[in-house]
Amino acid sequence: MTYTCADYRSEMILAGLKKRLCDPSLSKEERKEVQKQIETLEKEMGLE
């Protein structure tokens, strides 16, 4: 399996989203949107 720049980019985006999810100042709506983005990205990466 080849590890590409796109794979690395996706991993960094996912890490950033997960870090953002830990932010206590997020509203419920923002938290819901971030969780949705995480789920979508994990599916695209084949992590689910």
Secondary structure, DSSP 8 states (H G I E B T S, - for coil): ----HHHHHHHHHHHHHHHHHT-TT--HHHHHHHHHHHHHHHHHHT--
